[in-house]
Amino acid sequence: MKLMESGQMYLETIYVLSKEKTSVHSIDVSEHMGYSKPSVSRAIGILKNGGYVEMAEDGALTLTEAGLTAAEKIYERHTILTEFLLRIGVDRKTAAEDACKMEHVISDDSLAALKRFVET
């Protein structure tokens, strides 16, 4: 199953929240992303069916191995793009927002070049 941009955003959000909290629930995702609970529930259901997310009986969300791999890749793309934009003078808020849009369309080759640039 190829992840759509929205699915990637949900995985990245769960990943980021899991670094901040001991457990992540749909309501946390909803509040973080500013989406309605029904929208988040639908998206989580799609991610569960795709094998990217598991839900415990208490509603805690956990990324599967495939989900974690995808989320880490998306998060790395976001981080590299944000850092690049900051280095060329874009303010932090705009850099984060633009990186969020760019991370879904940039080629692996261009990202690799940007990664080399920000790591020097």
Residue frames as a rotation matrix with the C-alpha (Angstrom) as fourth column:
MET 1
0.580 0.815 0.000 0.00
0.815 -0.580 0.000 0.00
0.000 0.000 -1.000 0.00
LYS 2
-0.463 -0.689 0.558 1.46
0.673 -0.682 -0.285 3.33
0.577 0.244 0.780 -1.07
LEU 3
-0.179 0.346 -0.921 0.97
0.860 -0.400 -0.317 6.02
-0.478 -0.849 -0.226 1.53
MET 4
0.401 0.373 0.836 -0.82
0.686 -0.728 -0.004 9.13
0.607 0.576 -0.548 0.46
GLU 5
-0.429 -0.594 0.680 0.42
0.057 -0.770 -0.636 12.50
0.901 -0.234 0.364 1.75
SER 6
0.270 0.608 0.747 -2.25
-0.743 -0.362 0.564 12.57
0.613 -0.707 0.354 4.46
GLY 7
0.920 0.030 -0.391 -1.24
0.154 0.889 0.431 9.12
0.360 -0.457 0.813 5.68
GLN 8
-0.026 -0.999 -0.028 2.37
0.659 0.004 -0.752 10.25
0.752 -0.038 0.658 5.83
MET 9
-0.294 -0.029 0.956 1.32
-0.407 -0.901 -0.152 13.26
0.865 -0.434 0.253 7.92
TYR 10
0.738 0.615 0.277 -0.52
-0.535 0.284 0.795 11.04
0.410 -0.736 0.539 10.39
LEU 11
0.690 -0.543 -0.478 2.44
0.585 0.808 -0.074 8.69
0.426 -0.229 0.875 10.74
GLU 12
-0.328 -0.836 0.440 4.81
0.375 -0.543 -0.752 11.60
0.867 -0.082 0.491 11.28
THR 13
0.037 0.434 0.900 2.46
-0.669 -0.658 0.345 13.06
0.742 -0.615 0.266 13.91
ILE 14
0.947 0.292 -0.135 2.20
-0.121 0.712 0.692 9.76
0.299 -0.639 0.709 15.79
TYR 15
0.316 -0.920 -0.233 5.99
0.742 0.393 -0.543 9.45
0.591 -0.002 0.807 15.62
VAL 16
-0.409 -0.465 0.785 6.60
-0.024 -0.855 -0.518 12.98
0.912 -0.230 0.339 16.94
LEU 17
0.365 0.644 0.673 4.01
-0.732 -0.249 0.635 12.59
0.576 -0.724 0.380 19.70
SER 18
0.890 -0.038 -0.454 5.48
0.218 0.911 0.351 9.23
0.401 -0.412 0.819 20.74
LYS 19
-0.160 -0.987 0.012 8.79
0.590 -0.106 -0.800 10.99
0.791 -0.121 0.600 21.36
GLU 20
-0.546 0.021 0.838 7.01
-0.411 -0.878 -0.246 13.44
0.730 -0.478 0.488 23.70
LYS 21
0.167 0.755 0.635 4.47
-0.980 0.058 0.189 11.18
0.105 -0.654 0.750 25.45
THR 22
-0.648 -0.379 0.660 4.46
-0.531 0.847 -0.034 7.71
-0.546 -0.373 -0.750 26.96
SER 23
-0.488 0.509 0.708 1.35
0.691 0.721 -0.042 6.79
-0.533 0.469 -0.704 24.97
VAL 24
-0.901 0.187 -0.391 -0.39
-0.379 -0.777 0.502 8.38
-0.210 0.601 0.771 22.00
HIS 25
-0.337 0.875 0.348 -4.15
0.569 0.483 -0.665 8.26
-0.750 -0.026 -0.661 21.45
SER 26
-0.195 0.353 0.915 -6.33
0.951 -0.160 0.265 9.44
0.240 0.922 -0.304 18.58
ILE 27
0.820 0.539 -0.193 -7.38
0.572 -0.782 0.246 12.51
-0.018 -0.312 -0.950 20.60
ASP 28
0.210 -0.840 -0.500 -3.70
0.259 -0.445 0.857 13.53
-0.943 -0.310 0.124 20.86
VAL 29
-0.627 -0.391 0.673 -3.35
0.709 0.070 0.702 13.25
-0.322 0.918 0.233 17.09
SER 30
0.245 0.844 0.478 -6.57
0.922 -0.355 0.154 15.18
0.300 0.403 -0.865 16.61
GLU 31
0.826 0.057 -0.560 -5.44
0.357 -0.823 0.443 18.02
-0.435 -0.566 -0.700 18.86
HIS 32
-0.124 -0.978 -0.167 -1.93
0.314 -0.198 0.928 18.15
-0.941 0.063 0.332 17.38
MET 33
-0.739 -0.179 0.650 -3.11
0.654 0.040 0.755 18.23
-0.161 0.983 0.088 13.77
GLY 34
-0.730 0.535 -0.426 -6.24
-0.391 -0.838 -0.381 20.32
-0.560 -0.112 0.821 14.35
TYR 35
-0.707 0.497 -0.503 -8.48
-0.344 0.380 0.859 17.70
0.618 0.780 -0.098 12.73
SER 36
0.203 0.865 0.458 -11.83
-0.946 0.053 0.319 16.41
0.252 -0.498 0.830 13.94
LYS 37
-0.309 -0.278 0.910 -11.93
-0.674 0.739 -0.003 13.18
-0.671 -0.614 -0.415 15.89
PRO 38
0.646 0.586 0.489 -13.99
-0.074 0.685 -0.724 11.39
-0.760 0.432 0.486 13.19
SER 39
0.802 -0.420 -0.424 -11.42
-0.529 -0.173 -0.830 12.37
0.275 0.891 -0.361 10.52
VAL 40
-0.215 -0.925 0.315 -8.58
-0.973 0.175 -0.152 11.05
0.085 -0.339 -0.937 12.68
SER 41
-0.007 0.286 0.958 -10.48
-0.468 0.846 -0.256 7.83
-0.884 -0.450 0.128 13.46
ARG 42
0.929 0.369 -0.008 -11.03
-0.156 0.372 -0.915 7.20
-0.335 0.852 0.403 9.76
ALA 43
0.489 -0.822 -0.293 -7.37
-0.719 -0.190 -0.668 7.84
0.494 0.538 -0.684 8.94
ILE 44
-0.312 -0.590 0.745 -6.17
-0.902 0.430 -0.037 5.62
-0.298 -0.683 -0.666 11.79
GLY 45
0.444 0.567 0.694 -8.44
-0.273 0.823 -0.498 2.86
-0.853 0.031 0.521 10.52
ILE 46
0.944 -0.153 -0.291 -6.87
-0.278 0.103 -0.955 3.12
0.176 0.983 0.055 7.06
LEU 47
0.058 -0.993 0.105 -3.36
-0.893 -0.098 -0.440 3.05
0.447 -0.068 -0.892 8.57
LYS 48
-0.104 -0.013 0.994 -4.29
-0.703 0.709 -0.065 0.02
-0.704 -0.705 -0.083 10.71
ASN 49
0.800 0.491 0.345 -5.61
-0.098 0.675 -0.732 -1.81
-0.592 0.551 0.588 7.65
GLY 50
0.791 -0.556 -0.256 -2.42
-0.391 -0.136 -0.910 -0.94
0.471 0.820 -0.325 5.79
GLY 51
0.666 -0.522 -0.533 -0.28
0.655 0.751 0.084 -2.44
0.356 -0.406 0.842 8.55
TYR 52
-0.114 -0.738 0.665 1.26
0.223 -0.671 -0.707 0.84
0.968 0.068 0.242 9.70
VAL 53
-0.501 0.055 0.864 -0.43
-0.742 -0.540 -0.397 1.31
0.445 -0.840 0.311 13.09
GLU 54
-0.426 0.432 -0.795 -1.72
0.535 0.829 0.164 -0.91
0.730 -0.355 -0.584 15.87
MET 55
-0.155 0.452 0.878 -4.23
-0.649 -0.717 0.254 0.13
0.744 -0.531 0.405 18.52
ALA 56
-0.949 -0.191 -0.251 -4.22
0.077 0.632 -0.771 -1.32
0.306 -0.751 -0.585 22.02
GLU 57
-0.229 0.916 -0.328 -7.42
0.879 0.340 0.335 -2.03
0.418 -0.212 -0.883 23.94
ASP 58
0.022 0.196 -0.980 -7.01
0.748 -0.654 -0.115 1.28
-0.664 -0.731 -0.161 25.79
GLY 59
0.902 0.407 0.145 -6.78
0.379 -0.584 -0.717 3.10
-0.207 0.702 -0.681 22.43
ALA 60
0.299 -0.877 -0.376 -3.02
-0.296 -0.460 0.837 3.69
-0.907 -0.139 -0.398 22.57
LEU 61
0.977 0.009 -0.213 -1.50
-0.213 0.121 -0.970 3.89
0.017 0.993 0.120 19.09
THR 62
0.194 -0.946 0.260 1.76
-0.125 0.239 0.963 2.17
-0.973 -0.219 -0.072 18.22
LEU 63
0.358 -0.180 -0.916 3.61
-0.929 -0.164 -0.331 2.27
-0.091 0.970 -0.226 14.93
THR 64
0.920 -0.120 0.373 4.34
0.150 0.987 -0.052 -1.13
-0.362 0.104 0.926 13.42
GLU 65
-0.046 -0.990 0.136 7.77
0.518 0.093 0.850 -1.82
-0.854 0.109 0.509 11.98
ALA 66
-0.243 0.029 0.970 6.54
0.955 -0.169 0.244 -0.62
0.171 0.985 0.013 8.57
GLY 67
0.764 0.607 0.218 4.91
0.538 -0.786 0.304 2.42
0.356 -0.115 -0.927 10.17
LEU 68
0.667 -0.592 -0.453 8.03
0.228 -0.416 0.880 3.30
-0.710 -0.690 -0.143 12.12
THR 69
-0.305 -0.800 0.516 10.24
0.772 0.110 0.626 2.97
-0.558 0.589 0.585 9.04
ALA 70
0.026 0.411 0.911 7.94
0.864 -0.467 0.186 5.24
0.502 0.783 -0.367 7.03
ALA 71
0.913 0.388 -0.126 7.56
0.390 -0.743 0.543 7.76
0.117 -0.545 -0.830 9.87
GLU 72
0.333 -0.874 -0.354 11.31
0.428 -0.194 0.883 8.00
-0.840 -0.446 0.310 10.45
LYS 73
-0.432 -0.462 0.775 11.88
0.890 -0.077 0.450 8.62
-0.148 0.883 0.444 6.75
ILE 74
0.365 0.667 0.650 9.20
0.698 -0.658 0.283 11.33
0.616 0.350 -0.705 6.63
TYR 75
0.912 -0.025 -0.408 10.49
0.323 -0.568 0.757 12.95
-0.251 -0.823 -0.510 9.81
GLU 76
-0.071 -0.997 -0.013 14.07
0.659 -0.056 0.750 12.95
-0.749 0.045 0.661 8.48
ARG 77
-0.272 0.044 0.961 12.89
0.899 -0.345 0.270 14.63
0.344 0.937 0.054 5.27
HIS 78
0.741 0.637 0.213 11.03
0.488 -0.729 0.481 17.25
0.461 -0.252 -0.851 7.31
THR 79
0.698 -0.526 -0.486 14.04
0.392 -0.287 0.874 17.88
-0.599 -0.801 0.006 9.54
ILE 80
-0.326 -0.861 0.390 16.51
0.814 -0.046 0.579 18.23
-0.481 0.507 0.716 6.67
LEU 81
-0.095 0.369 0.924 14.23
0.804 -0.519 0.290 20.56
0.587 0.771 -0.248 4.71
THR 82
0.895 0.422 -0.143 13.50
0.413 -0.664 0.623 22.70
0.168 -0.617 -0.769 7.77
GLU 83
0.360 -0.845 -0.395 17.21
0.507 -0.179 0.844 23.02
-0.783 -0.504 0.364 8.56
PHE 84
-0.429 -0.498 0.754 18.01
0.900 -0.166 0.402 23.95
-0.075 0.851 0.519 4.97
LEU 85
0.288 0.640 0.713 15.33
0.649 -0.678 0.346 26.64
0.704 0.363 -0.610 4.89
LEU 86
0.892 -0.024 -0.450 16.51
0.380 -0.500 0.778 28.04
-0.244 -0.866 -0.437 8.23
ARG 87
0.007 -0.998 -0.061 20.09
0.689 -0.039 0.724 28.24
-0.725 -0.047 0.687 6.94
ILE 88
-0.541 -0.203 0.817 19.07
0.801 -0.421 0.426 30.28
0.258 0.884 0.390 3.93
GLY 89
-0.995 -0.048 0.093 17.23
0.013 -0.938 -0.347 32.76
0.103 -0.344 0.933 6.12
VAL 90
-0.185 0.982 -0.036 13.62
-0.047 0.027 0.999 31.60
0.982 0.187 0.041 6.28
ASP 91
-0.327 0.115 0.938 11.98
-0.912 -0.297 -0.282 32.19
0.246 -0.948 0.202 9.67
ARG 92
-0.927 -0.185 0.326 11.33
-0.307 0.874 -0.376 29.08
-0.215 -0.449 -0.867 11.83
LYS 93
-0.150 0.957 0.250 7.52
-0.206 0.217 -0.954 29.04
-0.967 -0.195 0.165 11.47
THR 94
0.530 0.323 -0.784 7.58
-0.789 -0.152 -0.595 29.42
-0.311 0.934 0.174 7.68
ALA 95
-0.450 -0.786 -0.423 10.46
-0.866 0.500 -0.009 26.93
0.219 0.362 -0.906 7.34
ALA 96
-0.804 0.185 0.565 8.52
-0.173 0.836 -0.521 24.27
-0.569 -0.517 -0.640 9.27
GLU 97
0.239 0.970 -0.050 5.32
-0.261 0.014 -0.965 24.89
-0.935 0.244 0.256 7.30
ASP 98
0.407 -0.136 -0.903 7.09
-0.911 -0.125 -0.392 24.84
-0.060 0.983 -0.175 3.92
ALA 99
-0.706 -0.708 -0.002 9.14
-0.708 0.706 -0.008 21.77
0.007 -0.004 -1.000 4.83
CYS 100
-0.400 0.660 0.636 5.87
-0.174 0.627 -0.760 20.01
-0.900 -0.414 -0.136 5.65
LYS 101
0.670 0.650 -0.358 4.67
-0.428 -0.056 -0.902 20.62
-0.607 0.758 0.241 2.10
MET 102
0.260 -0.673 -0.693 7.99
-0.955 -0.071 -0.289 19.92
0.145 0.737 -0.661 0.39
GLU 103
-0.460 -0.556 0.692 8.77
-0.724 0.687 0.071 16.65
-0.515 -0.468 -0.718 2.19
HIS 104
0.202 0.667 0.718 6.12
-0.041 0.738 -0.674 14.80
-0.979 0.107 0.176 0.17
VAL 105
0.961 0.276 0.013 7.32
0.021 -0.027 -0.999 15.80
-0.275 0.961 -0.031 -3.29
ILE 106
0.371 -0.891 -0.260 11.09
-0.900 -0.415 0.138 16.23
-0.231 0.183 -0.956 -3.16
SER 107
0.690 -0.183 -0.701 13.11
-0.288 0.819 -0.496 13.54
0.665 0.544 0.512 -4.92
ASP 108
0.893 -0.415 -0.177 15.49
0.398 0.540 0.741 11.28
-0.211 -0.732 0.647 -3.01
ASP 109
0.095 -0.903 0.418 18.42
0.934 -0.064 -0.352 12.71
0.345 0.424 0.837 -5.02
SER 110
0.068 -0.018 0.998 17.58
0.015 -1.000 -0.019 16.31
0.998 0.017 -0.068 -4.15
LEU 111
0.918 0.295 0.265 17.03
-0.260 -0.056 0.964 15.39
0.300 -0.954 0.025 -0.52
ALA 112
0.640 -0.749 -0.169 20.40
0.763 0.596 0.250 13.62
-0.086 -0.289 0.954 -0.39
ALA 113
-0.146 -0.694 0.706 22.09
0.669 -0.595 -0.446 16.75
0.729 0.407 0.550 -1.76
LEU 114
0.359 0.357 0.862 20.32
-0.347 -0.806 0.479 18.93
0.866 -0.471 -0.165 0.82
LYS 115
0.987 -0.013 -0.162 21.30
0.147 0.500 0.854 16.49
0.070 -0.866 0.495 3.55
ARG 116
0.190 -0.981 0.048 24.96
0.959 0.175 -0.225 16.76
0.212 0.089 0.973 2.54
PHE 117
-0.125 -0.180 0.976 24.63
0.232 -0.961 -0.148 20.55
0.965 0.208 0.162 2.55
VAL 118
0.610 0.449 0.653 23.10
-0.450 -0.481 0.752 20.82
0.652 -0.753 -0.091 6.02
GLU 119
0.931 -0.286 -0.228 25.55
0.365 0.671 0.645 18.32
-0.032 -0.684 0.729 7.50
THR 120
0.069 -0.962 0.264 28.56
0.855 -0.079 -0.512 20.42
0.514 0.261 0.817 6.49
